[in-house]
Every structure is written in structure tokens, then in C-alpha cells.
Amino acid sequence: MDEDRITGAVKQGAGKVQGAVGELVGDDRMQARGQANEVEGQVENALGGLADTIRDQPLTAVLIGVGIGWVLGRLRII
């Protein structure tokens, strides 16, 4: 398991708690910071999952990257 997944899960949990406390005490700013930390944790967790996938299945990751590059090349966005 990637380190990013662990820290992401911790940030996500802490953000949920912070948002709930902010809602409980009526502090909109604390609630917003909690939601932001929760989203940041989700993103970090997703990046860790991507790193795990690349490490566990490098050929699949390369083929997906080539496929995405091919599709973007075919779009010919100028």
C-alpha cells in the first residue's frame, strides 16, 4: 500500500470530523476547512491508488497511457 493512500485516508477522516464539529458548533469556516481537507484526502488517496496500480500492473498502465495519448492525438485539438 502506498504512503499516499494512508495519509489520504487520515486526512479524509480528519476532514470529516472537522466538518462535523464545525457544523455542530455553527462555525461555517471550520466546516468549509473540514470539507476541503476531506476532498484533499480523497485526492491523495486516489493518487496513492494510481501509484499502487502502476507498481502492480506496469504493462496495463503503459497500455492505458498509450491509448490515452492515441485518443488525444486523434482529436487534433489546435
Secondary structure as GFF3:
##gff-version 3
##sequence-region A 1 78
A	DSSP	alpha_helix	3	25	.	.	.	ID=ss1
A	DSSP	alpha_helix	28	56	.	.	.	ID=ss2
A	DSSP	alpha_helix	58	75	.	.	.	ID=ss3
###
